[in-house]
């Protein structure tokens, strides 16, 4: 009996030693994995629900093959995330609350930028990266002061306070330094104001200031403020060559930030997937999906060459209740969308400025439109309201393509998560939007 007790004691002791060794090894392995991650590129397709990534795959499909080919996103799908806010008024999130959750790891109310429900300031992953001496960047096709980028670099009570957000970008320091090294997007009217010229202040502080693609490409400064429009940039399908694409801005930001030997964190937003979906504009949505896909590829290509970069791509929520098919029919005709060469909104403003209805829509829609369809837009044009013309053209495209919409607002379903690089396995399965920040904070510790 005494020998049995001794044997049990020895076995317990050995198991204890083995368990301690195992835990220390796991902890070391976790730290080693964190050390292997030098850079983090976090891409957000605003409003990009599952139906958008599926619809975009239909759009890009090669009709000569039986299979439905993958887009650039497909190989990197690792799971999904929940998106709900912490708001007593709503259980469907807006961009500000969702971005705050992804940037700080804390859920908050709709409209909040980097603060809790009781208005306590929250540290973002961008700020944590700056504390570590890393380079930091924000890139967007909306105003750079818009809800999603703002949540990573500012702290205000309400997302509509874009002047306060712009002020925060300059005034709120981390370790005595500007917290954001690269700012690329729209929104110059919130930086150049009657009460304050933030562009002059950024330039005086050593930043370059660029306003078009050529200036951006010819500037090599590590710190840059790029404002390419008074508000949001034009949608990709409507954009002239003076404007950078989201891929152009992403590549420029990576090139600048990669000069920092400690690495970098950057957030890239495909902002106007959401804007087009609010408008129930499938042409604009698919155009912006392509813009976002190209930026995602830039990030993936860099990460593959670098070997020390974690790329995460997701959405903050879905928008519009987009359905691939409508009217009870078992079809969705992406071929219709490919025949439209400008957004309905663009065509509406061309008409408002004096161009003829038939001339305009037949110029930009390469389909044999019926007389009834032309008359429908002409009736809308007589109101002299661009929104009415825009809606009429969208209705024709939606009907012809069998595109369905359920709302002009956001919807609450889970959204996809894509990841590549060291640490990407931590994003697998179903996670919450706050988990992004928790994982990134852990990597940065």
Protein Blocks (a to p, Z undefined) as FASTA:
>chain_A
ZZmmmmmmmmmmmmmmmmmmmmmmmmmmmmmmmmmpmbdcddddehiafklmmmmmmmmp
cfkbmbdcddfklmmogbdcdfbdcdfkbccdcfklmmmmmmnopacdehiahiafkopa
cddfklmmmmnopacddddfbdfkbmklmmmmgccfbfklmmlmmmmmmmmcgehiafbf
bdcdehklmmmcfkbcfklmmmmnopacdfbfklmmmpcbfbdcddfbfbdcddfklpcf
kbccfklmmmmmmmmmmmpmnbpcdddddfklmmmmmnopaklmmmmmmmmmmmmmmmmm
mmmmnopaccddddfbdehjiaedeehiacddfklmmmpcbdfklmmmmmmnopafklmm
mmmmccdcdfklmmmmmmmmmnopaklmmmmmmmmmmmmnopacfbfbdcfbdcdddded
ehklmmgcjddfklmmmmmmmmmZZ
